[in-house]
């Protein structure tokens, strides 16, 4: 049954899903995960049909990662605006993993030299690092004429950088960052803002101010939220603060990709060496679930603060987007089409969700439910 579930998911994203499963199983035989059996962790959340979506939405097939450090099983902070609230959500990249992302990440891992596989193998097993290292590995995909792929190592004047590789004869050092906390940008109606300096400070420490072998210093960031103009200028102001970073490549899980830099030539060079992503590569029905009343408390408190709103300075940044190839049908649910309820919770904190169509939960709310 679980094998059928995996094949059904991979059928959506591979021309040969059986071969993809076989390749995944070969790779899984050479690594350890935070749990004993991937198949035993597979789950499916179905989205029922409703008037605005007569066929519903594609189901969300995922695996649960216990002890990831994220999840609604932990008590929320007493202060709604305490920054630790971001750890109380459930969803992709937090305590849920995507089997397709894992499969493609392990393909990238299997191509590494043995000396570069060891550290990655350790992090794949660690519950609090597993989902982040999957995203880190995915940054090895999507480059033209790529070769000499390896761990970046320690740079003089910096520290250990995740990756070094050459794309179209152009050398790149890339530090990968995964930002699951960006789910609050989805939930909190534009009221959520990152802490000043919190976007690039840690990444900047990895790079020296002097180039090595003429290689560009890139920060690759994966997040659940698409970029907004305000978010772009947040990055731009930090690039002005950290000149040792030459560009940011931001990939949303929707596959929309943006190149952000203060230098037009850097943007053009990176666009030349990057492959256009594909809609079919990954699911488009990823979810993040949050507690609605807690969200409402946060938004209400932010809106009621007497201090003046933060005035965001426009940066000198240049931003160019890469739209994924539309080679698969995408069903976009209207905002608020579904809510979710937790019907059970296991001893390790895993919630069991049921998706509730809008026509049902709106009636329940109106009735005081």
ABEGO torsion letter per residue (X at the ends): XAAAAAAAAAAAABABAAAAAAAAAAAAAABBBABABAAAABBBBBBBBBAABAAEBBBBBBBBBBGAGBEAABBBBABAABAAAAAABBEBGAABBBAAAAAAAAAAAAABBAAAAAAAAAAAABAAAAAAAAAAAAAABGBBGBBGBBBAEBBBGBBBBABBBBBGGBBBBBBBBBBAAAAAAAAAGGABBBBBGAAAAAAAAABBABBBGGBBBBBBBBBABBBBAAAAAAAAAAAAABAABABBBBBBAAGBBBBBBABAAAAAAAAAABBBBBAAABBAABBBBBBAAAAAAAAAAAAABABBBBBBBBBABBBBBBBBBBABBBBBBBBGABBBBBABBBAAGBBBBBBBBAAAAAAAAAAGX
